[in-house]
Amino acid sequence: MMEQVANNGNGTYEYLGNYTDAKKILVDEYSKFFTIAKDVKIQITFNEETVEQYRLIGYENRVLENEDFEDDEEDAGEIGLGQSITALYEVIPVKSPDLNAKICKIDFRYKKSDENQSILISIIGEDKGNIFSNASDDMRFAASVAGFSLLLRNSEYKGSLTIQDVYNWANNSKGYDPFGYKSDFVILVGTTMEMMD
């Protein structure tokens, strides 16, 4: 219900359960209430020559029809000042992929906060053969959060992932953490791990 109300007003919604939540949202992340891009849409087209299968992790309730991507009348999400959005895909490459071939084309469409015509930005995604341990701290931390949710839901997609894997990924990729939110997540995973023993 809160999400639907926020969508209709091009706003945001938050849950405040305690003082720490209030401080995080109303002080530490206050700038996100100033919209810098509205109706933000992302469309990813995977190259069939390099990608056998793919799956979006999360955002199921945000998927648009292909024709809605170019429709400036179609409502989409807003991004606030200093805010970033992460979308993760599970990708299964074809057997013996060409590491110099493109994996996907990523199209971004957004409107400036005071305009009604969208702007298109396109980039090409490539596979450089990197392994997970060489990924950025942000990428590995995001993967740990996604993995944790798969384990909590006992998802069919969790594969051989363990709570220890999630803990190690998160703990070793905290990186820049000025407010301690990543450290809090590591503590949460650690507590969950203890409860599962």
LOTI-321480 format. One line per field, with one value per atom (N, C-alpha, C): x, y, z; residue in three letters; residue number from 1; atom name. Coordinates in steps of 0.02 Angstrom, whole numbers. Example, Ala and Ser with C-alpha at 12.3 -4.5 7.8 and 13.67 -1.06 7.14 Angstrom:
<sites>
px = c(660; 615; 660; 642; 684; 645) .
py = c(-284; -225; -165; -112; -53; 2) .
pz = c(390; 390; 390; 354; 357; 394) .
residuo = c(Ala; Ala; Ala; Ser; Ser; Ser) .
num = c(1; 1; 1; 2; 2; 2) .
atomo = c(N; CA; C; N; CA; C) .
</sites>
This chain:
<sites>
px = c(41; 0; 43; 95; 139; 175; 195; 230; 184; 121; 73; 60; 53; 43; 104; 164; 226; 231; 213; 217; 171; 111; 63; 85; 124; 147; 218; 249; 321; 363; 345; 380; 417; 431; 465; 429; 442; 413; 468; 462; 512; 477; 507; 483; 527; 497; 534; 512; 557; 541; 572; 623; 656; 697; 732; 772; 826; 858; 911; 884; 825; 794; 781; 754; 737; 800; 854; 917; 944; 942; 968; 931; 865; 824; 819; 809; 796; 858; 915; 976; 1030; 1051; 1107; 1091; 1028; 1009; 959; 958; 908; 909; 967; 973; 934; 918; 882; 811; 786; 719; 717; 775; 779; 790; 736; 738; 783; 830; 872; 856; 822; 802; 735; 688; 622; 608; 561; 542; 603; 646; 707; 690; 714; 701; 766; 773; 832; 807; 837; 820; 885; 889; 949; 932; 972; 963; 1026; 1017; 1074; 1089; 1152; 1176; 1169; 1128; 1116; 1178; 1227; 1288; 1334; 1324; 1367; 1329; 1263; 1224; 1170; 1174; 1124; 1060; 1066; 1008; 1025; 973; 983; 920; 929; 873; 885; 834; 837; 823; 864; 855; 821; 759; 721; 688; 656; 622; 566; 540; 488; 427; 413; 355; 370; 430; 449; 460; 450; 463; 411; 436; 394; 390; 337; 333; 384; 409; 460; 438; 375; 351; 347; 344; 339; 406; 460; 526; 533; 507; 513; 454; 404; 343; 355; 362; 374; 314; 257; 198; 196; 237; 238; 278; 246; 277; 331; 385; 438; 467; 524; 552; 590; 599; 637; 703; 753; 818; 833; 850; 865; 939; 955; 1024; 1065; 1122; 1166; 1142; 1087; 1058; 1083; 1091; 1108; 1061; 1051; 1006; 1047; 1037; 1074; 1025; 1037; 999; 1049; 1034; 1078; 1045; 1086; 1063; 1107; 1076; 1114; 1120; 1180; 1192; 1227; 1201; 1234; 1261; 1327; 1356; 1349; 1354; 1355; 1421; 1423; 1485; 1538; 1599; 1655; 1637; 1617; 1600; 1662; 1652; 1705; 1712; 1768; 1776; 1783; 1790; 1794; 1727; 1677; 1611; 1570; 1523; 1481; 1432; 1416; 1367; 1298; 1295; 1230; 1236; 1179; 1173; 1128; 1150; 1111; 1088; 1023; 994; 963; 981; 953; 911; 852; 810; 786; 793; 771; 750; 714; 695; 727; 750; 772; 711; 723; 667; 617; 638; 592; 574; 586; 571; 526; 495; 449; 471; 528; 554; 615; 615; 669; 733; 787; 854; 878; 908; 931; 1007; 1032; 1103; 1111; 1158; 1169; 1242; 1253; 1321; 1322; 1381; 1389; 1423; 1395; 1425; 1468; 1529; 1576; 1599; 1618; 1646; 1721; 1755; 1829; 1858; 1816; 1841; 1860; 1839; 1855; 1818; 1848; 1816; 1786; 1741; 1703; 1749; 1803; 1847; 1881; 1882; 1911; 1860; 1796; 1744; 1753; 1722; 1727; 1695; 1714; 1684; 1608; 1585; 1513; 1477; 1507; 1476; 1472; 1527; 1527; 1480; 1476; 1430; 1358; 1342; 1274; 1256; 1305; 1293; 1280; 1314; 1303; 1232; 1208; 1139; 1089; 1099; 1054; 1057; 1117; 1124; 1090; 1095; 1063; 987; 958; 886; 866; 908; 894; 894; 941; 944; 885; 867; 810; 745; 738; 677; 683; 742; 755; 740; 764; 750; 779; 744; 770; 833; 846; 904; 966; 963; 1020; 1079; 1066; 1120; 1157; 1223; 1264; 1284; 1255; 1270; 1256; 1303; 1293; 1294; 1269; 1270; 1341; 1388; 1458; 1486; 1465; 1485; 1461; 1398; 1369; 1407; 1421; 1458; 1527; 1562; 1630; 1628; 1581; 1576; 1563; 1515; 1496; 1553; 1582; 1634; 1697; 1712; 1772; 1762; 1701; 1688; 1653; 1659; 1626; 1649; 1714; 1740; 1719; 1699; 1678; 1611; 1610; 1550; 1545; 1533; 1536; 1484; 1427; 1375; 1369; 1411; 1411; 1355; 1319; 1263; 1287; 1344; 1370; 1393; 1424; 1445; 1385; 1330; 1268; 1242; 1248; 1226; 1269; 1334; 1379; 1360; 1344; 1323; 1258; 1211; 1148; 1159; 1203; 1218; 1252; 1298; 1332; 1284; 1237; 1186; 1143; 1124; 1084; 1123; 1188; 1230; 1232; 1238; 1238; 1173; 1118; 1052; 1042; 1075; 1068; 1110; 1159; 1203; 1166) .
py = c(-60; 0; 63; 64; 122; 132; 78; 82; 111; 89; 115; 189; 211; 282; 322; 298; 332; 335; 282; 281; 333; 340; 387; 460; 472; 540; 552; 506; 511; 522; 489; 498; 436; 432; 375; 355; 297; 275; 241; 246; 217; 188; 139; 112; 136; 168; 191; 148; 105; 60; 82; 125; 147; 210; 235; 296; 287; 229; 217; 222; 193; 198; 271; 309; 379; 419; 408; 444; 426; 362; 340; 375; 375; 400; 477; 507; 579; 622; 590; 629; 605; 542; 516; 514; 496; 489; 542; 598; 651; 675; 678; 707; 667; 604; 564; 588; 631; 659; 714; 733; 783; 745; 738; 700; 733; 694; 720; 687; 630; 596; 562; 572; 541; 494; 449; 400; 364; 341; 306; 235; 216; 149; 119; 55; 19; -40; -48; -105; -139; -204; -242; -294; -294; -343; -386; -451; -497; -525; -535; -562; -638; -665; -737; -777; -745; -780; -791; -753; -760; -780; -767; -782; -834; -890; -943; -928; -908; -892; -834; -799; -746; -741; -711; -703; -641; -597; -539; -561; -537; -555; -496; -505; -451; -407; -354; -305; -336; -394; -426; -380; -339; -294; -230; -223; -163; -176; -237; -254; -220; -187; -154; -195; -183; -212; -177; -211; -182; -115; -111; -49; 9; -6; 48; 84; 53; 83; 150; 157; 219; 266; 243; 283; 332; 396; 446; 458; 431; 437; 383; 330; 274; 292; 287; 304; 253; 277; 232; 263; 237; 256; 322; 350; 411; 395; 436; 430; 497; 493; 554; 569; 630; 653; 605; 582; 538; 466; 450; 383; 341; 277; 231; 172; 142; 85; 27; -32; -91; -144; -170; -226; -282; -342; -399; -449; -477; -530; -591; -649; -711; -728; -738; -750; -818; -858; -922; -913; -913; -902; -965; -955; -1013; -1050; -1112; -1150; -1119; -1111; -1080; -1012; -963; -897; -860; -816; -771; -715; -713; -664; -593; -585; -519; -495; -538; -520; -484; -444; -409; -458; -445; -487; -457; -390; -358; -285; -258; -186; -160; -107; -79; -9; 0; 65; 95; 157; 195; 251; 260; 316; 352; 418; 456; 526; 559; 629; 671; 730; 776; 794; 812; 821; 874; 922; 975; 971; 912; 904; 843; 840; 785; 742; 758; 717; 678; 614; 571; 578; 561; 561; 488; 466; 397; 394; 347; 332; 257; 237; 166; 148; 90; 64; -11; -36; -107; -142; -198; -238; -293; -300; -349; -396; -456; -505; -505; -486; -485; -547; -595; -657; -650; -597; -588; -637; -654; -699; -658; -689; -654; -620; -653; -625; -560; -548; -486; -431; -446; -396; -341; -285; -228; -247; -210; -220; -212; -161; -149; -208; -236; -292; -354; -368; -427; -418; -356; -345; -352; -324; -331; -405; -444; -515; -550; -528; -559; -545; -484; -467; -508; -513; -553; -627; -652; -722; -735; -688; -695; -701; -660; -664; -731; -757; -823; -877; -873; -923; -917; -856; -846; -872; -866; -891; -963; -993; -1061; -1068; -1019; -1016; -1075; -1094; -1148; -1126; -1061; -1034; -1026; -1046; -1036; -1082; -1135; -1180; -1207; -1204; -1230; -1175; -1117; -1060; -1077; -1058; -1069; -1003; -1004; -944; -921; -969; -952; -914; -934; -898; -825; -817; -750; -707; -737; -700; -680; -726; -711; -656; -661; -610; -541; -538; -473; -446; -487; -465; -442; -473; -456; -401; -374; -323; -262; -250; -192; -127; -121; -61; 2; 53; 117; 108; 123; 110; 164; 228; 283; 280; 249; 247; 179; 131; 65; 19; 36; -6; -74; -75; -138; -182; -151; -188; -217; -179; -203; -265; -264; -322; -383; -373; -429; -458; -415; -439; -479; -454; -490; -559; -563; -628; -674; -646; -685; -712; -672; -694; -749; -740; -791; -857; -851; -911; -948; -911; -941; -976; -945; -975; -1039; -1044; -1103; -1161; -1148; -1202; -1246) .
pz = c(0; 0; 0; 43; 45; -21; -52; -116; -169; -170; -219; -210; -147; -134; -157; -141; -160; -236; -271; -344; -375; -348; -375; -365; -314; -301; -319; -356; -373; -311; -257; -194; -173; -109; -81; -16; 7; 71; 111; 176; 220; 281; 313; 376; 432; 481; 539; 599; 621; 676; 742; 738; 799; 783; 834; 826; 773; 771; 722; 651; 639; 572; 555; 603; 591; 574; 611; 599; 530; 513; 448; 391; 395; 339; 339; 397; 400; 410; 427; 435; 386; 393; 353; 278; 261; 190; 168; 203; 191; 118; 88; 21; -31; -17; -67; -78; -34; -43; -96; -122; -175; -241; -280; -341; -394; -421; -475; -542; -540; -602; -589; -634; -626; -684; -673; -724; -753; -708; -728; -749; -808; -835; -859; -851; -876; -917; -976; -1019; -1038; -1024; -1040; -1093; -1145; -1199; -1200; -1184; -1182; -1251; -1265; -1328; -1327; -1370; -1372; -1390; -1420; -1439; -1379; -1325; -1266; -1203; -1202; -1142; -1158; -1124; -1134; -1097; -1033; -992; -945; -923; -873; -830; -772; -726; -683; -682; -639; -567; -520; -450; -416; -397; -366; -419; -397; -440; -482; -463; -503; -512; -462; -466; -504; -532; -568; -643; -665; -736; -780; -833; -882; -946; -984; -1051; -1096; -1147; -1191; -1221; -1242; -1274; -1225; -1160; -1110; -1099; -1121; -1109; -1144; -1205; -1242; -1231; -1195; -1183; -1125; -1141; -1089; -1044; -1063; -1020; -966; -976; -929; -866; -809; -745; -727; -698; -674; -610; -587; -523; -524; -464; -455; -419; -432; -398; -366; -301; -264; -263; -241; -237; -193; -220; -182; -178; -210; -206; -265; -254; -308; -306; -363; -370; -399; -371; -394; -418; -478; -504; -518; -495; -505; -553; -597; -642; -631; -631; -635; -709; -732; -803; -812; -858; -876; -946; -953; -1020; -1063; -1128; -1174; -1162; -1183; -1177; -1222; -1196; -1231; -1261; -1219; -1246; -1269; -1317; -1340; -1288; -1252; -1199; -1225; -1291; -1320; -1347; -1344; -1370; -1317; -1339; -1291; -1259; -1196; -1161; -1168; -1164; -1166; -1186; -1202; -1212; -1156; -1123; -1068; -1088; -1090; -1106; -1043; -1029; -973; -1002; -975; -996; -932; -931; -873; -894; -850; -861; -805; -824; -772; -729; -667; -620; -642; -684; -705; -779; -810; -881; -892; -951; -966; -1025; -1055; -1109; -1084; -1098; -1072; -1112; -1079; -1108; -1109; -1164; -1171; -1167; -1128; -1124; -1136; -1178; -1193; -1182; -1153; -1145; -1163; -1178; -1195; -1136; -1115; -1062; -1092; -1067; -1093; -1038; -1057; -1010; -1018; -965; -968; -934; -918; -888; -815; -782; -712; -667; -611; -564; -507; -470; -418; -366; -347; -297; -321; -386; -413; -423; -408; -415; -363; -375; -328; -261; -209; -143; -147; -183; -188; -220; -273; -308; -262; -228; -184; -125; -99; -43; -66; -125; -152; -162; -186; -196; -129; -76; -11; 14; 3; 24; -15; -81; -123; -102; -90; -69; -2; 44; 109; 101; 57; 46; 14; -30; -61; -7; 40; 93; 140; 158; 204; 175; 109; 76; 54; 68; 45; -30; -68; -140; -177; -229; -272; -309; -310; -346; -302; -239; -194; -210; -246; -266; -206; -208; -153; -103; -109; -66; 7; 52; 123; 160; 222; 263; 277; 281; 290; 230; 169; 109; 113; 130; 134; 185; 242; 295; 270; 238; 213; 161; 113; 61; 92; 137; 167; 209; 251; 297; 260; 204; 166; 114; 110; 59; 86; 152; 182; 151; 137; 106; 142; 105; 132; 168; 232; 273; 327; 306; 354; 410; 398; 449; 483; 461; 492; 470; 416; 394; 369; 334; 309; 368; 417; 477; 513; 515; 546; 509; 442; 403; 419; 425; 441; 510; 558; 624; 618; 578; 567; 538; 487; 457; 507; 546; 597; 649; 671; 719; 690; 627; 593; 588; 574; 569; 635; 691; 757; 773; 752; 764; 723; 666; 624; 647; 691; 716; 766) .
residuo = c(Met; Met; Met; Met; Met; Met; Glu; Glu; Glu; Gln; Gln; Gln; Val; Val; Val; Ala; Ala; Ala; Asn; Asn; Asn; Asn; Asn; Asn; Gly; Gly; Gly; Asn; Asn; Asn; Gly; Gly; Gly; Thr; Thr; Thr; Tyr; Tyr; Tyr; Glu; Glu; Glu; Tyr; Tyr; Tyr; Leu; Leu; Leu; Gly; Gly; Gly; Asn; Asn; Asn; Tyr; Tyr; Tyr; Thr; Thr; Thr; Asp; Asp; Asp; Ala; Ala; Ala; Lys; Lys; Lys; Lys; Lys; Lys; Ile; Ile; Ile; Leu; Leu; Leu; Val; Val; Val; Asp; Asp; Asp; Glu; Glu; Glu; Tyr; Tyr; Tyr; Ser; Ser; Ser; Lys; Lys; Lys; Phe; Phe; Phe; Phe; Phe; Phe; Thr; Thr; Thr; Ile; Ile; Ile; Ala; Ala; Ala; Lys; Lys; Lys; Asp; Asp; Asp; Val; Val; Val; Lys; Lys; Lys; Ile; Ile; Ile; Gln; Gln; Gln; Ile; Ile; Ile; Thr; Thr; Thr; Phe; Phe; Phe; Asn; Asn; Asn; Glu; Glu; Glu; Glu; Glu; Glu; Thr; Thr; Thr; Val; Val; Val; Glu; Glu; Glu; Gln; Gln; Gln; Tyr; Tyr; Tyr; Arg; Arg; Arg; Leu; Leu; Leu; Ile; Ile; Ile; Gly; Gly; Gly; Tyr; Tyr; Tyr; Glu; Glu; Glu; Asn; Asn; Asn; Arg; Arg; Arg; Val; Val; Val; Leu; Leu; Leu; Glu; Glu; Glu; Asn; Asn; Asn; Glu; Glu; Glu; Asp; Asp; Asp; Phe; Phe; Phe; Glu; Glu; Glu; Asp; Asp; Asp; Asp; Asp; Asp; Glu; Glu; Glu; Glu; Glu; Glu; Asp; Asp; Asp; Ala; Ala; Ala; Gly; Gly; Gly; Glu; Glu; Glu; Ile; Ile; Ile; Gly; Gly; Gly; Leu; Leu; Leu; Gly; Gly; Gly; Gln; Gln; Gln; Ser; Ser; Ser; Ile; Ile; Ile; Thr; Thr; Thr; Ala; Ala; Ala; Leu; Leu; Leu; Tyr; Tyr; Tyr; Glu; Glu; Glu; Val; Val; Val; Ile; Ile; Ile; Pro; Pro; Pro; Val; Val; Val; Lys; Lys; Lys; Ser; Ser; Ser; Pro; Pro; Pro; Asp; Asp; Asp; Leu; Leu; Leu; Asn; Asn; Asn; Ala; Ala; Ala; Lys; Lys; Lys; Ile; Ile; Ile; Cys; Cys; Cys; Lys; Lys; Lys; Ile; Ile; Ile; Asp; Asp; Asp; Phe; Phe; Phe; Arg; Arg; Arg; Tyr; Tyr; Tyr; Lys; Lys; Lys; Lys; Lys; Lys; Ser; Ser; Ser; Asp; Asp; Asp; Glu; Glu; Glu; Asn; Asn; Asn; Gln; Gln; Gln; Ser; Ser; Ser; Ile; Ile; Ile; Leu; Leu; Leu; Ile; Ile; Ile; Ser; Ser; Ser; Ile; Ile; Ile; Ile; Ile; Ile; Gly; Gly; Gly; Glu; Glu; Glu; Asp; Asp; Asp; Lys; Lys; Lys; Gly; Gly; Gly; Asn; Asn; Asn; Ile; Ile; Ile; Phe; Phe; Phe; Ser; Ser; Ser; Asn; Asn; Asn; Ala; Ala; Ala; Ser; Ser; Ser; Asp; Asp; Asp; Asp; Asp; Asp; Met; Met; Met; Arg; Arg; Arg; Phe; Phe; Phe; Ala; Ala; Ala; Ala; Ala; Ala; Ser; Ser; Ser; Val; Val; Val; Ala; Ala; Ala; Gly; Gly; Gly; Phe; Phe; Phe; Ser; Ser; Ser; Leu; Leu; Leu; Leu; Leu; Leu; Leu; Leu; Leu; Arg; Arg; Arg; Asn; Asn; Asn; Ser; Ser; Ser; Glu; Glu; Glu; Tyr; Tyr; Tyr; Lys; Lys; Lys; Gly; Gly; Gly; Ser; Ser; Ser; Leu; Leu; Leu; Thr; Thr; Thr; Ile; Ile; Ile; Gln; Gln; Gln; Asp; Asp; Asp; Val; Val; Val; Tyr; Tyr; Tyr; Asn; Asn; Asn; Trp; Trp; Trp; Ala; Ala; Ala; Asn; Asn; Asn; Asn; Asn; Asn; Ser; Ser; Ser; Lys; Lys; Lys; Gly; Gly; Gly; Tyr; Tyr; Tyr; Asp; Asp; Asp; Pro; Pro; Pro; Phe; Phe; Phe; Gly; Gly; Gly; Tyr; Tyr; Tyr; Lys; Lys; Lys; Ser; Ser; Ser; Asp; Asp; Asp; Phe; Phe; Phe; Val; Val; Val; Ile; Ile; Ile; Leu; Leu; Leu; Val; Val; Val; Gly; Gly; Gly; Thr; Thr; Thr; Thr; Thr; Thr; Met; Met; Met; Glu; Glu; Glu; Met; Met; Met; Met; Met; Met; Asp; Asp; Asp) .
num = c(1; 1; 1; 2; 2; 2; 3; 3; 3; 4; 4; 4; 5; 5; 5; 6; 6; 6; 7; 7; 7; 8; 8; 8; 9; 9; 9; 10; 10; 10; 11; 11; 11; 12; 12; 12; 13; 13; 13; 14; 14; 14; 15; 15; 15; 16; 16; 16; 17; 17; 17; 18; 18; 18; 19; 19; 19; 20; 20; 20; 21; 21; 21; 22; 22; 22; 23; 23; 23; 24; 24; 24; 25; 25; 25; 26; 26; 26; 27; 27; 27; 28; 28; 28; 29; 29; 29; 30; 30; 30; 31; 31; 31; 32; 32; 32; 33; 33; 33; 34; 34; 34; 35; 35; 35; 36; 36; 36; 37; 37; 37; 38; 38; 38; 39; 39; 39; 40; 40; 40; 41; 41; 41; 42; 42; 42; 43; 43; 43; 44; 44; 44; 45; 45; 45; 46; 46; 46; 47; 47; 47; 48; 48; 48; 49; 49; 49; 50; 50; 50; 51; 51; 51; 52; 52; 52; 53; 53; 53; 54; 54; 54; 55; 55; 55; 56; 56; 56; 57; 57; 57; 58; 58; 58; 59; 59; 59; 60; 60; 60; 61; 61; 61; 62; 62; 62; 63; 63; 63; 64; 64; 64; 65; 65; 65; 66; 66; 66; 67; 67; 67; 68; 68; 68; 69; 69; 69; 70; 70; 70; 71; 71; 71; 72; 72; 72; 73; 73; 73; 74; 74; 74; 75; 75; 75; 76; 76; 76; 77; 77; 77; 78; 78; 78; 79; 79; 79; 80; 80; 80; 81; 81; 81; 82; 82; 82; 83; 83; 83; 84; 84; 84; 85; 85; 85; 86; 86; 86; 87; 87; 87; 88; 88; 88; 89; 89; 89; 90; 90; 90; 91; 91; 91; 92; 92; 92; 93; 93; 93; 94; 94; 94; 95; 95; 95; 96; 96; 96; 97; 97; 97; 98; 98; 98; 99; 99; 99; 100; 100; 100; 101; 101; 101; 102; 102; 102; 103; 103; 103; 104; 104; 104; 105; 105; 105; 106; 106; 106; 107; 107; 107; 108; 108; 108; 109; 109; 109; 110; 110; 110; 111; 111; 111; 112; 112; 112; 113; 113; 113; 114; 114; 114; 115; 115; 115; 116; 116; 116; 117; 117; 117; 118; 118; 118; 119; 119; 119; 120; 120; 120; 121; 121; 121; 122; 122; 122; 123; 123; 123; 124; 124; 124; 125; 125; 125; 126; 126; 126; 127; 127; 127; 128; 128; 128; 129; 129; 129; 130; 130; 130; 131; 131; 131; 132; 132; 132; 133; 133; 133; 134; 134; 134; 135; 135; 135; 136; 136; 136; 137; 137; 137; 138; 138; 138; 139; 139; 139; 140; 140; 140; 141; 141; 141; 142; 142; 142; 143; 143; 143; 144; 144; 144; 145; 145; 145; 146; 146; 146; 147; 147; 147; 148; 148; 148; 149; 149; 149; 150; 150; 150; 151; 151; 151; 152; 152; 152; 153; 153; 153; 154; 154; 154; 155; 155; 155; 156; 156; 156; 157; 157; 157; 158; 158; 158; 159; 159; 159; 160; 160; 160; 161; 161; 161; 162; 162; 162; 163; 163; 163; 164; 164; 164; 165; 165; 165; 166; 166; 166; 167; 167; 167; 168; 168; 168; 169; 169; 169; 170; 170; 170; 171; 171; 171; 172; 172; 172; 173; 173; 173; 174; 174; 174; 175; 175; 175; 176; 176; 176; 177; 177; 177; 178; 178; 178; 179; 179; 179; 180; 180; 180; 181; 181; 181; 182; 182; 182; 183; 183; 183; 184; 184; 184; 185; 185; 185; 186; 186; 186; 187; 187; 187; 188; 188; 188; 189; 189; 189; 190; 190; 190; 191; 191; 191; 192; 192; 192; 193; 193; 193; 194; 194; 194; 195; 195; 195; 196; 196; 196; 197; 197; 197) .
atomo = c(N; CA; C; N; CA; C; N; CA; C; N; CA; C; N; CA; C; N; CA; C; N; CA; C; N; CA; C; N; CA; C; N; CA; C; N; CA; C; N; CA; C; N; CA; C; N; CA; C; N; CA; C; N; CA; C; N; CA; C; N; CA; C; N; CA; C; N; CA; C; N; CA; C; N; CA; C; N; CA; C; N; CA; C; N; CA; C; N; CA; C; N; CA; C; N; CA; C; N; CA; C; N; CA; C; N; CA; C; N; CA; C; N; CA; C; N; CA; C; N; CA; C; N; CA; C; N; CA; C; N; CA; C; N; CA; C; N; CA; C; N; CA; C; N; CA; C; N; CA; C; N; CA; C; N; CA; C; N; CA; C; N; CA; C; N; CA; C; N; CA; C; N; CA; C; N; CA; C; N; CA; C; N; CA; C; N; CA; C; N; CA; C; N; CA; C; N; CA; C; N; CA; C; N; CA; C; N; CA; C; N; CA; C; N; CA; C; N; CA; C; N; CA; C; N; CA; C; N; CA; C; N; CA; C; N; CA; C; N; CA; C; N; CA; C; N; CA; C; N; CA; C; N; CA; C; N; CA; C; N; CA; C; N; CA; C; N; CA; C; N; CA; C; N; CA; C; N; CA; C; N; CA; C; N; CA; C; N; CA; C; N; CA; C; N; CA; C; N; CA; C; N; CA; C; N; CA; C; N; CA; C; N; CA; C; N; CA; C; N; CA; C; N; CA; C; N; CA; C; N; CA; C; N; CA; C; N; CA; C; N; CA; C; N; CA; C; N; CA; C; N; CA; C; N; CA; C; N; CA; C; N; CA; C; N; CA; C; N; CA; C; N; CA; C; N; CA; C; N; CA; C; N; CA; C; N; CA; C; N; CA; C; N; CA; C; N; CA; C; N; CA; C; N; CA; C; N; CA; C; N; CA; C; N; CA; C; N; CA; C; N; CA; C; N; CA; C; N; CA; C; N; CA; C; N; CA; C; N; CA; C; N; CA; C; N; CA; C; N; CA; C; N; CA; C; N; CA; C; N; CA; C; N; CA; C; N; CA; C; N; CA; C; N; CA; C; N; CA; C; N; CA; C; N; CA; C; N; CA; C; N; CA; C; N; CA; C; N; CA; C; N; CA; C; N; CA; C; N; CA; C; N; CA; C; N; CA; C; N; CA; C; N; CA; C; N; CA; C; N; CA; C; N; CA; C; N; CA; C; N; CA; C; N; CA; C; N; CA; C; N; CA; C; N; CA; C; N; CA; C; N; CA; C; N; CA; C; N; CA; C; N; CA; C; N; CA; C; N; CA; C; N; CA; C; N; CA; C; N; CA; C; N; CA; C; N; CA; C; N; CA; C; N; CA; C; N; CA; C; N; CA; C; N; CA; C; N; CA; C; N; CA; C; N; CA; C; N; CA; C; N; CA; C; N; CA; C; N; CA; C; N; CA; C; N; CA; C; N; CA; C; N; CA; C; N; CA; C; N; CA; C; N; CA; C; N; CA; C; N; CA; C; N; CA; C; N; CA; C; N; CA; C; N; CA; C; N; CA; C) .
</sites>
